Amino acid sequence: MKNFIKWAAVGLAAVLAVPAMAQVTPNRVTTCVIPAVVAANTTSNVTSTAVSVPQGKGLSFIPTFAATGASVSNAVFSFQVSADGTTYTTTTPLTLTVVQNGTTTVTGWQLWDPTELNHVAWIKLVSVQTTHGTQALTNMSAVYVTSN
């Protein structure tokens, strides 16, 4: 009986020692067309390709840029959404504001959770604005990231 209990304990310990493996959902990264430079104190309209939004998944937008000189003003990214991929909102219900850090490269990040994007099928960047009177935005790039 002692051997049975000992071996049962060893067997149970061996089963519990197996590491748990979680399923990892791969990410989809989509480059966003964005102007390389946005002039000081302007709003640059953007003609970007819309990105599909998988239902039940969140979506991230990650812009990168720098100012042409000393600046702690805002860069504002505005988006339109669509339920069908054809008709887009005439307003920009989703925005991201990122504070500039002079000539240092800044990487912003916006995560919209699935409830915020419920019934949204498509999203597109429509404008980028800088509020600084004399410093432009430069070296701009951006990506969307979502789970497949």
N, C-alpha and C positions, 0 to 999 in steps of 0.2 A: 504494500500500500504506500509506503514511503517513497519507493521508486516511482510509482505512478504519479503521485502528487508532484514530485520533483520534476519529472519529465513533462507533466502537464504545464507546470509553471514555466519551464524553459520554452516549450512550444508556444505558449501564450505570449511570452516576452518576445520571441522571434517574430510573431505575427504583428505585434504592436510596433516593432522596431522598423518595419518597412516604411519608407518615407511616403508621405502623401503627395500625389502628383496632381496639380491643378491643370485644367485645360486652359491654354492661352490662345486667345483670339488674335489673329494677325491684324495689324493696322493697315489701313489704306492711306497713303500720303499722296495728295494731289497738289501740284504746283498751281499757284494762283497768278494770273497775269496781273501785273501791277506796274505802274510807271516807275522808271529807275530814279527819277527826280520829281519832287513836287515843289514848285516855287514857293517862296515865303508868302505867308498870309493869304493863301489861296485854297480853293477846293478844286481838286483835280478829279474830273469825272473819269471813271474807269469802265472800259468795255471788257469785262472778264467772262470767261466761260462759266456757266452755272455748274454747281457740284451737286450730285444727288445726295440726299440725306436718308440713310437707312432708318426705317421706323424702329423705335425702341432702342436706338443707339444715340450716344452723345456725339458732338462734333466740336473739334478744336480749330481755331484759327490762330496761326503763329506768324506775325509779321516781324521783319528785321529791318532796321534802318539806322541812320545817323543824321545829325544835323550838320550843316556846313560851318557852324560856329557855336559860340556859347549860347545855350538855350535850355530852359526847363519848361518850355511851353508844351502844349498838347499836340499829339497827332491823333486824329479821329478817323476811324475806318467805319464806313456805313454800308449796310447790306440790305438787299431786298430779298423777299422769299416768295415762293410759289407753291401752290398745291398741285399744279398740273404740268409745270415746266414751260407753260406758254404765257400765262397771265401772271405778272409779278405785281407786288404791292407798289403803289405809287408813293408811299412813304418809306422810310427806312426804319422798320421796327427793331432792328438789331444793330447795335453800334459797339465799338471797342475804342476806348480812349487810353492812349499810352503816353506817359510823360517822357519827353525828350531828355537826353543827358549830354548835351553839347556834341562834340565830335566822337564821343564814345558810342560804339555800336550798342543799340538797344534791341532786345528781343522781347516782344510782348506775347501774351497768351490769353485767349478767351476760350472758356469751355462752356458750351451750351449743353445742358443736360437733356435727356430724352423728353421730359415733360414740357420743356420750353419749346422744343421743336416738334411737338405732337401735331400731326397732320400737315407738316411742312415736307414737301417732296424735293424741293430744290432751293439752293441759296446761291447768291452771287454778290461779290463786292461791287459797289457802284460808285464809291467816291472815297478819296483820301484828302483830309484837310490838315493843314498846319496853321496854328494860331499865332506863330511868331511873326513879328513884323518884318524882320530882316534876314532870318535864317531859313534856308530851304531844307527839305528832307532829301537825302541822297542814299545811294547803295541800298535801295529798297528791294525786298523780296518777301514772299509769303507762301505758306502752305496751309492746306486744310488736312486734318488728320481725323479719321474715324475708324471704328472697328468694322470689319467686313460682316 
